[in-house]
Each structure stands twice: as structure tokens, then as C-alpha cells.
Amino acid sequence: MRIVFIGQAPFGKESLEALIKQGENVVGVITVEDVPNQKYPNPVKECAIKNDIALYQANYLKKEEAIDWVRTLQPDLLVLGFVTAFVPMEMIELARHGGINYHPSLLPKYRGGSAINWAIINGETETGVTIHFIDEGVDTGPILLQEKVDITPDDTVKSVYFTKLYPLGVKMIAEAVRLIREGGAVSVTQDESAASFQPVITSADTAIDWSQTTNQVYNLIRGANPSPGAVTTLGDQVCSLFDAAPSAKKGDPGSVIDIAADGFTVATGDGAITITSAKPPGQKKLAAADFIASLNLKVGDRFTT
């Protein structure tokens, strides 16, 4: 089975390596273009070159040049591992089996590019990996494989992705390809009545309303960690909050009610949150002690939306 792999980042590299290790016939690799003076090399590009696989680099896949490049390879299957560009139907239809994609949610819930963020923000206690066939929609194609993972009360986007969904996804991509090659793939149409779509998350979506419950604020902070950070304002300074934990203390929502060596505590609508890392405006993320010193934070100061 002739495979064209499309992907980027370390996840894309490890998914490609898993296919190669499994003995799959990867005849071409598409990854993103190099960035001038980029700090780190392109891992998918390096893997393709190392394994002597035909390579094409493009940030947009709708252009005729990209479609023609795939056409010359006569693929049986497209495999997507961390793809942010839209794959046109004209390209999908070049492959006998179409294409499959990795998505970090339990489709049809949480379609879109920030599925992990929104699941945590909404207080979900589970998510998972879905391998689905691709069509003209966004994460709408028939489901081939799906596995669940727990979201614990202390999980952040970073922990859910790197310790759970990342390794599971690499394994499931390889398994899905094997099933298709062996003729054992059975897909299920997504239930549109249960579908949801969320946009790519930005800081405009993560402004903290301190009058909300501790649980709501905590979920927002966890769901915005490590990116884009939960946003709040101190005076005229816009700050981003990252690592945090619920507190039983109480006070006026938004007010700083305690400062310690390892964190500062801000009151919510029904309790409080202790912040252990945050980013002042124009600076990198800091441990709480450095953040406190940077802004001369004091008990009684007030954060607002």
C-alpha cells in the first residue's frame, strides 16, 4: 500500500517513524515549509531525508503544484499526523482509500483545532483520540478507531497531550494503517446530533471572570496552559496565568487575599485560586515569587477581566 504521509512537529515525526518501523510503504512526505533562521530543525523533514523518502514542503495544500506532486506518487492512502492545512478533496480522491487523520477528542464532540483546551475548560472528565477518514469538512469524516483517556482534576492541556494523547495517537495511527492494509478497517459515520465545533482558542477566549466559581476559573486556567494562558488585568497591565490550584480561602472576587513564597491567592465567586506561575506583560512566564516581585504585588490588589 503506497502511503503519502502529511504532518509536522515531533508528533508528526514519531508517527512517520512508527509507520516505517511497521514496514509500511511510505512513498512521499509532505511537511511545512522551513522558516528563515528557525531555531530548531523540521523533524518530519529530517525523518524523510534520513529514510530517503520523497519530500515536499508546503504550508497550503490547495495549490495545483501540491496536488500534482501527490498525483505523481499514485498513493493508496494519505495519512495525516498533526496537519493544520486544509487537505482538498481533489488530493484526497487521488488515494484509493482516501485519507485518515488523528484528532485529539472523542468525535463528534470537540471538532476543531483546540479540542483539548475546550474539553478542559468545559470541565470534561474524559477525552481521547479519534482516527477518522477525511472529507471536505473539519473533522467530520467516518470514525475508524477511537480510545478514551481520563482528564484528572490536576491535568492541563500540556499533561493531557504529552502524557496521554500524544503516545496514544502515534500508536493508533499505525494501527489504523495496518487495519486498512489488511482489509479489516470498519468505519462508523459520525452522529451529527452529538457534534460540536469549537474555534481555535485565543487569549480573547480566556479572559478570567473572577466572579465565577473556583471550579470554573480553575478549569479555564488549566485549559489555557500552556497556551494561550488565562488572561487577567492588574490596573492597566494584562497578565497571563498558568499553573494554579484551588484554595479554600475566601474574599472579594478578583482581590489578592494572600501572598506566600510559592504563590499568590486570588478570590473567586465562591473561594479562591492560588497561582504558582504567571506572565507579566512583555516578559516570559515566571515562577510566582518572581511575578510578585516584578509587579510589586500586594494583598488587596485587584485583578479584573
N, C-alpha and C positions, 0 to 999 in steps of 0.2 A: 504494500500500500504506500503510495507516494504522498508524503506529507509536506506541506508548507507550514512552517511554524511562524507565528506573529507574536512578538512580545517585547518586553523591556524590563529593566531593573533586575536586581538579584532574583526575584521570583521568576521572571522570565527565563533567566539563565538556568536556574535549578530545574525548572520544568523541561526545558530543552535537554538538559543533561539526563533527566530521568527517561526521556524518550530514547535517547541514544543508548543509554545503558540497557534499556529493554530490548534493544535490537531493531527499533523502528527505522524505516527508510525515510529519513528527513532529507528532502532534495533541495529545500530552499528555506531561508530565514529572512524575515522582514523585521527590522527594528527601527527605532527613531534615529533621526539624523544626529551627527556629532554637534556639540556646542563649542564654538571657539573658546579656547583656553579653559575647557571644562576641567574641574579639579580631579574627577575620577573617570576612569575609562568606562566605556559602554560594555557591560558584562555579557550581554547577548551577542553583540558583535564579536567580542573576544572568543566566545564559545564556538561561534560559527566558523571563524577563521581557524581556530585550533583543530576543528574536526573536518576542515576542508569542505564546508557546505556553502553553496551559492548564497550570496548575501546581497540584500537590497535595503537601503535606508531611506525612509520617508516618514514625515510627520503626518501626511494626509494620504489616504489610500484611494480616494475617489478619482485621482488623475489617471488618464489613459496610460501613462508610462508604467505606473504601478500595476494596473490591470494586465497590460501586455506582458510584463515580466512574469506574473503568475501564470498567464496563459502558456508561455513557452515551457513551463515546467510540467504541464499536464498533471496537476495534483489530483489525488483521490480524496484528500481531506485537508481542510485548513484547521489548525489548532491554535487557539488564542490563549496566551498566558500573560495577563496584565497588558491590556490593549485599551488605549484611551481614544484612538481614532475610530471613526465610523467605517465599517467594512461594507462596501456597496454590494448590492445583490448581484451585480454583474461579475464581481470577483467570486462571491460565494458559489454562484452557479457554474463556475469553471471546475469545481471539485465534484467528483462523482457522489461523494457522501455529504457534500456541503461543508459546514464548519461547526466546531464546538468551542465553547467559551467557558472560562472559570468565572464564577460570580460569588462574592462573599456574603451571601444571605440565603435564607430559605425561600427562594422564589415560589410563588409570585410576589411575596412581600419584599419590600425594600429594593425595588429596581432602581437603577441609577448609580452614579459614581461615588457616593458617600454612604453606602449601605451600612457599614459598621458604625459610623458616627451616629446615624439616626436611630439605629436599633438601641444603642446605649442611652442616648438622650431620651428616648421614649420609654425607658425602663424595662426593656425586654430582658428576660432571664435566659433566653437561648437564641442562637443564630446558627449559621452553618455554611456549608459550601454547596453550591449547585453547579453541576456541569450540564450545560444545555446546548442544544443546536441553535445556531444563529439564523435570524431572518432580518427583515427590514426594520424591525422595531428595536427598542432598547431593552435588552434582557427579557424578551418576550417569547423566545423560541421554546420548543418542546424540551422537557427535562429528561436527561439521560441518567444522571446519578445525583443523589443528594444525601448529605450526612449532617447531623446536628452536633453542636457543641454548646456547653453551658456558658452563660455570662454570669460571673460571680459578682457579688456586691463591690469588690475591690478592683474589678477589671477596668482597664481603659482601652481605647482604640488600639494603642500600641501593644498591650498584652494580649488582647483577643486576636489581633492579626498575627503577630510574630510567633506566639507560642501555640496557637490553635489553628487558625485558618490557613496560614502560610504552609506549614508542613502537610496539613491535610489536603490542601489544594494541589500541591505537587504530586502527591500520591494518587489523587483521584483523576487528574489529567491523564496520567499514564494508564490507569485502569480503564478509563473511558476509551482511549485509543485501542487498547487491547480488545475490548469488547466489540468495537466496530470492525476491527480487522478479522476477528474470529466469527463474525456474523451473529454475535449474541446480544447486540445492543437493542434494548427496548425503551422507547421514549414515551413520555406522557405529556399530553397537551396541558399547558398551564390553565388554571382556573381563574378566569378574568374577574369573577365576582370577589375573589380574595386578593386581588392585585393592588399594590400601592407603588407609587413612584415618588422619590424624593430628589430634589436638585442637589448638585454638587455643593457641599457646605462651604460657607464663607463666614468671615467674622461678623457679617451683618445678621447671621442666624444665631450667633452665640452670645448675644448681649445678656448679661445676668439681671434678672428681676429679683432683687433681694427680698421682696415681699412674698415670694413663692415659698413653698415648704423646703425644708432642708433636703429632702429626698429629690425634689425637682432640681434644685440648684446643684446638688452633688452629681446627679445624672448628666446635667449639662456640662459640668466641668470635666467629668470622665469622658464624655462623648466628644469633647473638643481637644483631648490630649492624645497625641502631641500636636495636632494641627486642626484648626487654626488657633486654638486657645480660647478659653471663655473670657469674654470682654467685659470690663467694668471701668468706671471712671472715678478718679480721685481728684476733685477740683476740676482742673482743665487737662489732666493727664490721663490718657487712655492706656490702661494696663491689661495684660493678659494673664490669666490664672491657669495653672496646670495641675500640679499634684495637690490633693486635698483629702480630708477625712471629715465625716460628720462629728459634731460636738453636741453635748447635752446642754451647753450653756445657752442663755437667752439674753436678748437685748433688743434695741430698736433696729429693725431691719436695715442692713447696709452699714451699720456702725461697727467700728473696730472695738471689740469688748475685751480682748486680751492679747498681749504680746509676750512671746517666750523666745528662747534661744533658737528653737527649731521650727517656729511657725507663728502666724498671727491668726486670730479668730474673728470672724465677721458674722454678725447676727443675721438670721433669715426670718421668714414669717413665723416659724414655729420652733426655732432652735438656733443652730449656728454651724458654721463650716470653718475648720482650721486649714489654712493654706500653708503648704510647705515648699512650693516653688512658684515663681511668678516672673513676669517680664515687664520691667518699666518701659515707658516709651523710648524708642530709639536705642534700646540695649538688648542684649541676649537674655535668655532665661536665666534666672538667678535662684540660688537657694534662698529660703525665706529670710534668713539673717541678713544677707546682702541686699535683698529687696527692701527690707525695713530700713536699713542704713541709707540706701540710695535715695529713698523718698522721705526720710526722716519721719517714718510712720509712727503715729502715737495712738494710744487708747482714746477713743472719742472721735477720731477721724471718720469720715463717712464716704463709703463707695456708693455710686449711683449707676443707673443704667446708661 
